[in-house]
Amino acid sequence: MLLVQNLGVHFAGNYLFDNVSFRVNKGNRVGLAGKNGAGKSTLLKILAKQQDSDEGDVVHEGEVSVGFLTQDIDFERGRTVWEEAGRAFEQLNEIQKKIDYTNEQLTTRTDYESEEYTKLIEDITVLTDRFSILGGYTKDAEMEKILFGLGFKAEDFHRQTDEFSGGWRMRIELAKLLLQKHDVLLLDEPTNHLDIDSILWLEEFLQDYPGAVVLVSHDKQFLDNVTNRTLEIANKQVHDYKANYSKYIELRQERREKMEQAQKNQEQYIKHTQQLIEKFRAKASKAATAQSLIKKLDKIDRIEVENEDVHKMNIRFASAVTPGKIIFELENVGKAYGEKQIFDNVSFFVNRGEKIAFVGQNGQGKTTLARAMVDGLNHTGSIKLGHNVEVGYFAQNQAEVLNEKWTVLEEAEYASTEETRKQVRDVLGAFLFSGEAVEKKVSVLSGGERNRLALAKLLLKPFNVLVMDEPTNHLDIQSKEILKQALKKFDGTLILVSHDREFLDGLANKVFEFRDGKVKEFLGGINEYLVERKAQGFREIEASSNQPKDGENLDVEVKKENELSQEEIKEQRRIKNRITKLEDEIAGFESEIASLEKKFETSHSDEDLKKYDELKLSLEDKMQEWEEWMEKI
């Protein structure tokens, strides 16, 4: 279907690809892998013939139709979702226009015996047959199926496209691409703006797709479920693995170990040869031999092994002042847009040092609650910020607020403090901006590069609380791992809104699930959460969380799930709040007692001894009260 022959691409004399050849056949589900900047998106553009190569060629064998989903879209205003999606059927739309015109002629003309009228009858027969063969009578059903699958509701079909966010417009573009039934689909980060239900639907669609698929994605599980082949771009070459992503990682490690051994053997050979050259140079009789060895060395292709160990990248978030024990205190928080209640009666504490994950389907209010906590988005109920709390917030549109006129380095330096300014280049390097890349203008950066720059800026200011909304969107797999390692070393409080189970694993020690207008707390990490919900996978949980139907009593559903009445739920909440406050008081007494005991090592007064005894008694009383409240749970 697609044949790549001796492909070469270079910029300023440096090769991005050199002498690359491979074929994409029908039924192939190909995942493109490689470090950021390796050329994955460039290769997709070349396959789509939207960018020329410097050497070699891409051959579309036969009449191959290629569809390409990019991250850059440009909709014309004035069309509805249905009209925009319908543009996928260009040929059918043209035939429909001819059918309408011909029918109008047949209706209005009266020269029934003429040759022209007979020709019109023949034309309408041919046109309707062609229309039927191309699926004209089933296209509306196809459009509904794909739009519903990508998360649109029937009432959305007649809304203007410019009423939707960029993420939803991307779904419309994806819908058009799938409706066109191309022989080859080229997809650049297709899951970036999809919720879990839409991702699951797209996986099934692509698994059954009759043509070929080539895609770039940072979602490992999506790659595993869809692909049966992986092309790795590394060291200007493309390495072909007949396996999905997880199996490719295993095979690549085996290949890497062999390359490292070959590199070591080559280095020993080169070292030995160089020693011989130095030895023979000193003797006139051996000068020719020395020159021969030099030529032999010049012809050797040096084996290069990419450094992929992100764990060695020692980057961490800047230190900040220690906040109070309570970071956020939420009481009966709710949010509605018009008559639609997103969530209600949300009450919980966020304590210092907690690592929390917000999980659940899109539209359940994860981002809304995060914004209410950070920037005071209008809500009902109370949200209190603790003492000395300094919040760093990464929003899904964070990359859109960068200064287009500045360079990467200028943007990062502006975000830094006096203490962190000397670390700017190291932090940028960790997020894959090094050398000349730091002088690139923000205006020319890709979506992934903008996200990485916005994340790098967060490391250059001292925060003791981080709230991050889908931080892995647009990040490649290596950049995601760099961020995860930095967050593991972050000693502050962390709240993550994410669908990415692998990213959350090891980062979160508490999970808040947003479901059916309620927020439910699970103690433990993401894996403990999965066990408690008796689910095999994170996606299975989110996919089973159906939206409530019109008129459905959410309180009844919550009672059925938890086997508790609303009064019992409120009582449980009151008990938990009291326990949290008692724990704070106990911590205060313990701190004062520890201070006095340290003081006693050098000196003490009768007043100190009296205070010490009083604190001990108070501590015992609070501990007793704490045990009584715990029994009520």
C-alpha positions as CSV (number, residue, x, y, z in Angstrom):
1,M,0.0,0.0,0.0
2,L,2.8,2.4,1.0
3,L,6.4,1.8,0.0
4,V,9.2,3.9,1.5
5,Q,12.4,3.8,-0.4
6,N,15.8,5.1,0.7
7,L,14.2,8.0,2.6
8,G,16.5,10.9,3.7
9,V,15.6,14.1,5.4
10,H,18.1,16.6,6.8
11,F,18.1,20.1,8.3
12,A,21.2,22.3,8.1
13,G,23.3,19.4,7.1
14,N,22.2,17.1,10.0
15,Y,20.2,14.0,9.0
16,L,16.8,13.3,10.6
17,F,16.4,10.1,8.5
18,D,19.1,8.5,6.4
19,N,18.5,5.7,3.8
20,V,15.2,4.5,5.5
21,S,13.1,1.8,3.7
22,F,10.0,-0.1,4.8
23,R,6.6,-1.1,3.5
24,V,3.1,-0.6,5.0
25,N,0.7,-3.4,4.0
26,K,-3.0,-3.9,4.3
27,G,-4.0,-4.9,7.8
28,N,-0.9,-3.4,9.4
29,R,-1.5,-1.5,12.7
30,V,1.7,0.4,13.0
31,G,2.8,2.4,16.1
32,L,5.6,4.9,15.6
33,A,8.0,5.0,18.6
34,G,11.0,7.1,19.3
35,K,12.3,10.0,21.4
36,N,10.8,13.4,21.1
37,G,12.4,15.1,18.1
38,A,13.3,11.8,16.5
39,G,10.9,12.6,13.6
40,K,7.6,10.7,14.2
41,S,5.3,13.5,13.2
42,T,7.7,14.4,10.3
43,L,7.5,10.9,9.0
44,L,3.7,10.9,9.1
45,K,3.7,14.2,7.1
46,I,6.0,12.6,4.5
47,L,3.8,9.5,4.3
48,A,0.8,11.8,3.7
49,K,2.8,13.7,1.1
50,Q,2.3,16.9,3.0
51,Q,6.1,17.3,3.3
52,D,8.8,16.4,0.8
53,S,11.9,14.3,1.6
54,D,15.3,15.4,0.6
55,E,16.2,11.9,-0.7
56,G,14.3,8.8,-1.6
57,D,10.6,8.6,-2.2
58,V,7.2,7.4,-0.7
59,V,5.2,5.4,-3.3
60,H,1.4,5.1,-2.9
61,E,1.0,1.8,-4.7
62,G,-2.1,1.7,-6.9
63,E,-5.0,4.1,-6.2
64,V,-4.3,4.3,-2.5
65,S,-6.4,6.7,-0.5
66,V,-4.5,8.2,2.5
67,G,-6.2,10.1,5.4
68,F,-4.1,12.1,7.9
69,L,-5.2,13.4,11.3
70,T,-2.9,16.3,12.5
71,Q,-3.0,18.3,15.6
72,D,-3.6,21.5,13.6
73,I,-7.1,22.0,12.3
74,D,-8.9,25.0,10.8
75,F,-12.7,24.9,10.6
76,E,-14.8,27.3,8.6
77,R,-17.4,29.1,10.7
78,G,-21.1,28.7,9.9
79,R,-21.4,24.9,9.8
80,T,-23.1,22.6,12.2
81,V,-21.5,19.4,13.5
82,W,-23.7,17.3,11.2
83,E,-22.8,19.5,8.1
84,E,-19.1,19.4,8.9
85,A,-19.1,15.6,9.4
86,G,-21.1,15.2,6.2
87,R,-18.3,16.8,4.2
88,A,-16.5,13.5,4.5
89,F,-18.8,12.2,1.7
90,E,-17.5,14.4,-1.1
91,Q,-18.3,12.0,-3.9
92,L,-21.8,11.2,-2.5
93,N,-22.6,14.8,-2.0
94,E,-21.8,15.6,-5.7
95,I,-24.0,12.7,-6.8
96,Q,-26.8,13.9,-4.5
97,K,-26.6,17.3,-6.1
98,K,-26.9,15.7,-9.6
99,I,-29.9,13.5,-8.4
100,D,-31.7,16.6,-7.0
101,Y,-31.1,18.5,-10.2
102,T,-32.2,15.6,-12.4
103,N,-35.4,15.0,-10.2
104,E,-36.2,18.7,-10.5
105,Q,-35.9,18.5,-14.3
106,L,-38.1,15.4,-14.4
107,T,-40.8,17.1,-12.3
108,T,-40.9,20.5,-14.1
109,R,-40.4,19.4,-17.8
110,T,-43.3,18.3,-19.9
111,D,-41.6,17.0,-23.1
112,Y,-42.1,13.4,-22.0
113,E,-41.5,12.0,-25.5
114,S,-38.3,13.8,-26.2
115,E,-34.8,12.3,-26.3
116,E,-33.7,14.7,-23.6
117,Y,-36.4,13.5,-21.2
118,T,-35.5,9.9,-21.9
119,K,-31.8,10.7,-21.2
120,L,-32.9,12.2,-17.8
121,I,-34.6,9.0,-16.9
122,E,-31.5,7.0,-17.8
123,D,-29.3,9.5,-15.8
124,I,-31.5,9.2,-12.7
125,T,-31.3,5.4,-12.8
126,V,-27.5,5.4,-13.2
127,L,-27.1,8.1,-10.4
128,T,-29.3,6.3,-7.9
129,D,-27.5,3.0,-8.5
130,R,-24.2,4.7,-8.0
131,F,-25.5,6.4,-4.9
132,S,-26.6,3.1,-3.5
133,I,-23.4,1.3,-4.3
134,L,-21.3,4.0,-2.5
135,G,-23.5,3.8,0.6
136,G,-25.6,6.8,0.1
137,Y,-28.6,5.3,1.8
138,T,-26.6,4.3,4.9
139,K,-24.4,7.3,5.3
140,D,-26.6,9.0,7.9
141,A,-26.5,5.9,10.0
142,E,-22.7,5.8,9.7
143,M,-22.4,9.4,10.7
144,E,-24.6,8.8,13.8
145,K,-22.6,5.7,14.8
146,I,-19.2,7.5,14.6
147,L,-20.3,10.8,16.2
148,F,-22.0,8.9,19.0
149,G,-18.9,6.7,19.4
150,L,-16.7,9.8,19.7
151,G,-18.9,11.2,22.5
152,F,-21.4,13.5,20.7
153,K,-25.0,13.5,21.7
154,A,-28.0,13.9,19.3
155,E,-28.6,17.4,20.4
156,D,-25.0,18.4,19.5
157,F,-25.5,17.5,15.8
158,H,-27.2,20.8,14.9
159,R,-24.9,23.0,17.0
160,Q,-22.3,25.2,15.3
161,T,-18.8,23.9,15.3
162,D,-17.4,27.1,16.6
163,E,-19.4,26.6,19.8
164,F,-17.1,23.6,20.7
165,S,-13.6,23.7,22.2
166,G,-10.5,22.7,20.2
167,G,-10.7,19.2,21.7
168,W,-14.2,18.6,20.4
169,R,-13.4,20.1,17.0
170,M,-10.6,17.6,16.8
171,R,-13.2,14.8,17.4
172,I,-15.2,16.2,14.5
173,E,-12.1,16.0,12.3
174,L,-11.4,12.5,13.4
175,A,-15.1,11.5,12.7
176,K,-14.7,12.9,9.1
177,L,-11.5,10.9,8.6
178,L,-13.1,7.6,9.8
179,L,-16.2,8.2,7.6
180,Q,-14.0,8.6,4.5
181,K,-12.8,4.9,4.8
182,H,-9.3,5.6,3.6
183,D,-7.0,2.7,2.6
184,V,-4.4,4.1,5.0
185,L,-5.1,6.1,8.2
186,L,-2.3,8.3,9.6
187,L,-3.1,9.4,13.1
188,D,-1.0,11.9,15.2
189,E,-2.0,11.5,18.9
190,P,-5.6,10.6,18.2
191,T,-6.5,10.0,21.9
192,N,-5.3,13.4,23.2
193,H,-8.8,14.9,23.5
194,L,-10.9,11.7,24.0
195,D,-12.5,10.5,27.2
196,I,-12.2,6.9,28.2
197,D,-15.5,5.7,26.5
198,S,-14.4,7.3,23.2
199,I,-10.9,5.8,23.5
200,L,-12.4,2.3,24.0
201,W,-14.7,2.8,21.0
202,L,-11.8,4.0,18.8
203,E,-9.7,1.0,19.8
204,E,-12.5,-1.4,18.7
205,F,-13.0,0.6,15.5
206,L,-9.3,0.5,14.5
207,Q,-9.0,-3.2,15.5
208,D,-11.7,-3.9,12.8
209,Y,-10.4,-1.4,10.3
210,P,-10.0,-3.1,6.9
211,G,-7.1,-0.9,5.7
212,A,-3.8,0.0,7.3
213,V,-3.2,2.3,10.3
214,V,0.0,4.2,11.2
215,L,-0.2,6.2,14.5
216,V,1.8,8.2,17.0
217,S,0.5,8.0,20.6
218,H,1.8,8.4,24.1
219,D,-0.9,6.1,25.4
220,K,0.9,2.7,25.9
221,Q,-2.3,0.8,26.5
222,F,-3.9,2.2,23.4
223,L,-0.9,1.2,21.4
224,D,-0.9,-2.3,22.9
225,N,-4.6,-2.8,22.1
226,V,-4.5,-1.4,18.5
227,T,-1.1,-2.1,17.0
228,N,0.5,-5.3,15.7
229,R,3.8,-3.7,14.5
230,T,6.1,-1.0,15.8
231,L,8.5,1.2,13.8
232,E,11.2,2.7,16.1
233,I,12.9,5.8,14.9
234,A,16.4,6.0,16.5
235,N,19.8,7.3,15.3
236,K,18.4,8.4,11.9
237,Q,17.2,4.9,11.2
238,V,13.9,3.0,11.4
239,H,13.9,-0.4,13.1
240,D,11.0,-2.7,12.4
241,Y,9.4,-4.9,15.1
242,K,6.5,-7.2,14.3
243,A,5.0,-6.6,17.7
244,N,2.8,-4.2,19.8
245,Y,4.4,-1.7,22.1
246,S,4.9,-3.8,25.2
247,K,6.5,-6.6,23.2
248,Y,8.6,-4.1,21.3
249,I,10.0,-2.8,24.6
250,E,11.2,-6.3,25.4
251,L,12.6,-6.9,22.0
252,R,14.3,-3.5,21.9
253,Q,16.0,-4.2,25.3
254,E,17.4,-7.4,23.9
255,R,18.6,-5.6,20.8
256,R,20.0,-2.8,22.9
257,E,22.0,-5.2,25.0
258,K,23.5,-6.8,21.8
259,M,24.3,-3.3,20.5
260,E,26.0,-2.3,23.7
261,Q,28.2,-5.4,23.6
262,A,28.9,-4.8,19.9
263,Q,29.8,-1.2,20.7
264,K,32.1,-2.3,23.5
265,N,33.8,-4.8,21.1
266,Q,34.1,-2.1,18.5
267,E,35.7,0.3,20.9
268,Q,38.2,-2.3,22.0
269,Y,39.1,-2.9,18.3
270,I,39.4,0.8,17.6
271,K,41.6,1.3,20.7
272,H,43.9,-1.6,19.7
273,T,44.1,-0.4,16.1
274,Q,45.0,3.1,17.2
275,Q,47.8,1.7,19.4
276,L,49.1,-0.2,16.3
277,I,49.0,3.0,14.2
278,E,51.0,4.9,16.8
279,K,53.5,2.0,17.0
280,F,53.9,1.7,13.2
281,R,54.2,5.4,12.6
282,A,57.5,5.5,14.3
283,K,59.0,3.1,11.8
284,A,59.6,4.0,8.2
285,S,59.2,0.4,7.1
286,K,55.7,0.3,8.7
287,A,54.4,3.7,7.5
288,A,52.3,2.1,4.7
289,T,50.8,-0.3,7.1
290,A,49.9,2.6,9.5
291,Q,48.2,4.5,6.6
292,S,46.2,1.3,5.7
293,L,45.0,1.0,9.3
294,I,44.0,4.7,9.4
295,K,41.9,4.2,6.2
296,K,40.3,1.1,7.7
297,L,39.3,3.1,10.8
298,D,37.9,5.9,8.7
299,K,35.6,3.4,7.0
300,I,34.1,2.0,10.2
301,D,30.5,2.9,10.9
302,R,30.5,3.7,14.6
303,I,27.9,2.0,16.6
304,E,25.7,4.4,18.5
305,V,23.4,3.5,21.4
306,E,20.9,6.1,22.5
307,N,20.9,7.2,26.2
308,E,17.3,6.5,27.3
309,D,17.7,6.2,31.1
310,V,15.5,9.0,32.3
311,H,16.0,7.9,35.9
312,K,19.5,9.5,35.7
313,M,18.0,12.9,34.9
314,N,18.2,14.5,38.4
315,I,15.6,17.2,38.1
316,R,13.3,18.2,40.9
317,F,10.8,20.9,41.8
318,A,12.2,24.0,43.6
319,S,11.8,23.9,47.4
320,A,9.2,26.1,49.0
321,V,8.2,27.0,52.6
322,T,6.4,24.3,54.6
323,P,2.7,24.9,54.7
324,G,0.2,24.1,57.5
325,K,-1.1,20.6,58.0
326,I,-4.4,21.4,56.2
327,I,-3.9,22.4,52.5
328,F,-7.5,22.5,51.4
329,E,-10.8,22.2,53.3
330,L,-13.9,21.6,51.3
331,E,-17.4,21.7,52.8
332,N,-20.6,21.0,50.8
333,V,-19.0,22.2,47.5
334,G,-21.2,22.1,44.5
335,K,-21.1,23.4,40.9
336,A,-23.9,23.7,38.3
337,Y,-24.0,25.2,34.8
338,G,-27.6,26.4,34.4
339,E,-29.9,23.5,35.3
340,K,-27.1,20.9,34.9
341,Q,-25.6,20.0,38.3
342,I,-22.1,18.7,37.8
343,F,-21.5,17.7,41.4
344,D,-22.9,18.6,44.8
345,N,-22.2,18.2,48.6
346,V,-18.5,17.5,48.1
347,S,-16.7,17.6,51.5
348,F,-13.1,16.5,52.2
349,F,-9.7,17.7,53.6
350,V,-6.4,17.7,51.7
351,N,-3.6,17.2,54.2
352,R,0.0,18.3,53.8
353,G,2.1,15.8,51.8
354,E,-0.8,13.8,50.3
355,K,-0.7,12.6,46.7
356,I,-4.2,12.6,45.3
357,A,-5.6,11.4,41.9
358,F,-8.9,12.7,40.5
359,V,-10.3,10.0,38.2
360,G,-13.6,9.5,36.3
361,Q,-15.2,10.2,32.9
362,N,-15.0,13.5,31.1
363,G,-17.8,15.8,32.1
364,Q,-18.0,14.5,35.7
365,G,-16.3,17.7,37.1
366,K,-12.7,16.8,37.8
367,T,-11.3,19.9,36.0
368,T,-14.1,22.0,37.4
369,L,-13.3,21.1,41.0
370,A,-9.6,21.5,40.5
371,R,-10.2,25.1,39.1
372,A,-12.6,25.9,42.0
373,M,-9.8,24.9,44.4
374,V,-7.1,26.8,42.7
375,D,-8.5,30.0,41.2
376,G,-11.9,30.3,42.9
377,L,-14.1,29.3,40.0
378,N,-17.7,30.2,41.1
379,H,-19.2,27.4,43.2
380,T,-21.5,26.7,46.1
381,G,-20.3,25.7,49.5
382,S,-16.9,26.5,51.1
383,I,-13.3,26.0,49.9
384,K,-10.6,27.2,52.4
385,L,-6.9,27.4,51.6
386,G,-4.5,26.5,54.4
387,H,-1.6,28.5,55.9
388,N,1.5,29.2,53.8
389,V,0.0,27.3,50.8
390,E,1.7,28.2,47.5
391,V,-0.1,26.5,44.6
392,G,1.4,25.7,41.2
393,Y,-1.4,25.0,38.6
394,F,-1.0,23.2,35.3
395,A,-4.2,23.5,33.2
396,Q,-5.0,21.7,30.0
397,N,-4.7,25.0,28.1
398,Q,-1.5,26.0,29.9
399,A,0.5,25.9,26.7
400,E,-1.8,28.5,25.1
401,V,-0.7,31.3,27.5
402,L,2.9,31.2,26.5
403,N,4.4,34.4,24.9
404,E,4.5,33.7,21.2
405,K,7.2,36.3,20.6
406,W,9.7,35.0,23.1
407,T,12.2,32.2,22.7
408,V,12.1,29.0,24.8
409,L,15.0,30.3,26.9
410,E,13.4,33.7,27.5
411,E,10.1,32.1,28.5
412,A,11.8,29.9,31.0
413,E,14.0,32.6,32.4
414,Y,11.0,34.9,33.0
415,A,9.4,32.1,35.0
416,S,12.5,31.5,37.1
417,T,13.4,33.0,40.4
418,E,16.8,34.4,41.4
419,E,17.7,31.0,43.0
420,T,16.5,28.9,40.1
421,R,17.8,31.0,37.2
422,K,21.1,29.1,37.2
423,Q,19.1,25.8,36.7
424,V,17.1,27.0,33.7
425,R,19.2,25.3,31.0
426,D,19.4,22.0,33.0
427,V,15.6,22.0,33.4
428,L,15.0,22.8,29.7
429,G,17.5,20.1,28.8
430,A,15.6,17.5,30.9
431,F,12.5,18.4,28.9
432,L,14.5,17.9,25.7
433,F,15.3,21.5,24.9
434,S,19.0,21.6,24.4
435,G,21.5,23.3,22.2
436,E,19.9,25.5,19.5
437,A,16.4,24.3,20.6
438,V,16.4,26.8,23.4
439,E,16.5,29.7,20.9
440,K,13.4,28.5,19.0
441,K,10.5,31.0,19.1
442,V,7.5,29.8,21.1
443,S,5.3,30.5,18.0
444,V,6.9,27.6,16.0
445,L,6.7,25.0,18.8
446,S,4.5,22.0,18.4
447,G,1.7,21.2,20.9
448,G,4.0,18.7,22.7
449,E,6.9,21.1,22.8
450,R,4.6,23.8,24.3
451,N,3.4,21.4,27.0
452,R,6.9,20.5,27.9
453,L,7.9,24.1,28.1
454,A,4.9,24.9,30.4
455,L,5.9,21.9,32.6
456,A,9.5,23.1,32.8
457,K,8.4,26.5,34.0
458,L,6.6,24.8,36.9
459,L,10.0,23.4,38.1
460,L,11.5,26.9,38.2
461,K,9.2,28.4,40.8
462,P,9.0,27.2,44.5
463,F,5.6,25.6,45.1
464,N,4.5,23.4,48.0
465,V,1.3,22.3,46.3
466,L,0.9,21.2,42.6
467,V,-2.5,20.8,40.9
468,M,-2.0,19.3,37.5
469,D,-4.8,18.8,34.9
470,E,-4.0,16.1,32.3
471,P,-0.2,17.0,32.3
472,T,0.7,14.1,30.0
473,N,-1.4,15.3,27.1
474,H,0.9,15.9,24.1
475,L,3.9,14.4,26.0
476,D,5.8,11.6,24.4
477,I,6.5,8.5,26.5
478,Q,10.0,9.6,27.5
479,S,8.9,13.1,28.5
480,K,6.1,11.6,30.5
481,E,8.6,9.4,32.4
482,I,10.9,12.5,33.1
483,L,7.9,14.3,34.6
484,K,6.9,11.3,36.7
485,Q,10.4,10.9,38.2
486,A,10.4,14.7,39.1
487,L,6.9,14.3,40.7
488,K,8.1,11.3,42.7
489,K,10.8,13.5,44.2
490,F,8.4,16.4,44.9
491,D,8.0,16.6,48.7
492,G,4.9,18.8,48.6
493,T,1.2,18.0,48.1
494,L,0.1,16.8,44.7
495,I,-3.3,16.6,43.0
496,L,-3.4,15.0,39.6
497,V,-6.3,14.9,37.2
498,S,-5.6,12.1,34.7
499,H,-6.9,9.1,32.8
500,D,-3.4,7.6,32.6
501,R,-3.2,4.6,35.0
502,E,0.5,4.0,34.3
503,F,1.4,7.6,35.0
504,L,-0.6,7.6,38.3
505,D,0.9,4.3,39.5
506,G,3.4,5.1,42.2
507,L,2.4,8.8,42.4
508,A,-1.0,8.8,44.1
509,N,-1.7,7.5,47.6
510,K,-5.4,8.5,47.6
511,V,-8.0,8.5,44.9
512,F,-11.1,10.6,44.5
513,E,-13.5,9.1,42.0
514,F,-16.0,11.5,40.2
515,R,-19.1,9.5,39.3
516,D,-22.8,10.3,38.9
517,G,-22.5,13.8,40.4
518,K,-20.7,12.6,43.5
519,V,-17.1,12.4,44.6
520,K,-16.0,9.2,46.4
521,E,-12.8,8.8,48.4
522,F,-10.6,5.7,48.1
523,L,-7.6,5.3,50.5
524,G,-4.5,3.9,48.8
525,G,-2.9,4.2,45.4
526,I,-4.3,3.5,42.0
527,N,-3.8,-0.2,42.2
528,E,-5.5,-0.5,45.6
529,Y,-8.4,1.5,44.1
530,L,-8.7,-1.0,41.3
531,V,-8.7,-3.9,43.7
532,E,-11.4,-2.2,45.8
533,R,-13.6,-1.6,42.8
534,K,-12.9,-5.3,41.7
535,A,-11.9,-4.2,38.2
536,Q,-9.3,-5.6,35.9
537,G,-8.3,-2.3,34.5
538,F,-8.6,1.4,34.9
539,R,-10.4,1.8,31.6
540,E,-12.9,-0.9,32.5
541,I,-13.9,1.2,35.6
542,E,-14.4,4.4,33.7
543,A,-16.2,2.7,30.8
544,S,-18.7,1.1,33.2
545,S,-19.4,4.5,34.8
546,N,-22.5,5.4,32.7
547,Q,-23.9,8.9,32.8
548,P,-27.1,9.3,34.8
549,K,-30.3,9.3,32.7
550,D,-32.8,12.2,32.7
551,G,-34.9,12.1,35.9
552,E,-32.8,9.4,37.5
553,N,-32.5,9.9,41.3
554,L,-28.8,10.1,42.0
555,D,-29.4,9.8,45.8
556,V,-31.1,6.4,45.3
557,E,-28.1,5.3,43.1
558,V,-25.6,6.4,45.7
559,K,-27.6,4.7,48.5
560,K,-27.8,1.5,46.4
561,E,-24.0,1.5,45.9
562,N,-23.0,2.4,49.4
563,E,-26.0,0.9,51.3
564,L,-26.2,4.1,53.3
565,S,-28.9,6.7,53.7
566,Q,-28.2,10.4,53.1
567,E,-28.3,10.9,56.9
568,E,-25.8,8.2,57.4
569,I,-23.5,9.6,54.8
570,K,-23.6,13.0,56.4
571,E,-23.0,11.5,59.8
572,Q,-20.0,9.6,58.4
573,R,-18.7,12.8,56.9
574,R,-19.1,14.6,60.3
575,I,-17.2,11.8,62.1
576,K,-14.3,11.9,59.6
577,N,-14.0,15.7,59.9
578,R,-13.9,15.4,63.7
579,I,-11.2,12.7,63.5
580,T,-9.1,14.9,61.2
581,K,-9.3,17.9,63.6
582,L,-8.5,15.6,66.5
583,E,-5.4,14.3,64.6
584,D,-4.3,17.9,64.1
585,E,-4.7,18.7,67.8
586,I,-2.8,15.5,68.7
587,A,0.0,16.5,66.3
588,G,0.2,19.9,68.0
589,F,0.4,18.4,71.5
590,E,3.1,15.9,70.4
591,S,5.1,18.8,68.8
592,E,5.0,20.8,72.0
593,I,5.9,17.8,74.2
594,A,8.9,17.0,71.9
595,S,10.1,20.7,72.1
596,L,10.0,20.5,76.0
597,E,11.8,17.2,76.1
598,K,14.5,18.7,73.9
599,K,14.7,21.6,76.3
600,F,15.0,19.3,79.3
601,E,18.3,18.0,77.9
602,T,20.0,21.2,79.0
603,S,17.7,22.8,81.7
604,H,14.2,23.1,82.9
605,S,12.0,25.1,85.3
606,D,9.1,24.1,87.6
607,E,6.8,25.9,85.2
608,D,8.1,23.7,82.3
609,L,7.5,20.5,84.3
610,K,4.0,21.6,85.1
611,K,3.3,22.4,81.5
612,Y,4.8,19.1,80.4
613,D,2.4,17.2,82.7
614,E,-0.6,19.1,81.5
615,L,0.3,18.5,77.9
616,K,0.7,14.7,78.6
617,L,-2.7,14.6,80.2
618,S,-4.3,16.6,77.4
619,L,-2.7,14.3,74.8
620,E,-4.1,11.2,76.6
621,D,-7.5,12.8,76.6
622,K,-7.4,13.6,72.9
623,M,-6.1,10.1,72.1
624,Q,-9.0,8.6,74.1
625,E,-11.5,10.8,72.3
626,W,-9.8,9.9,68.9
627,E,-10.3,6.2,69.7
628,E,-14.0,6.7,70.6
629,W,-14.6,8.6,67.3
630,M,-12.7,5.9,65.3
631,E,-15.1,3.3,66.8
632,K,-18.0,5.2,65.5
633,I,-16.7,4.8,61.9
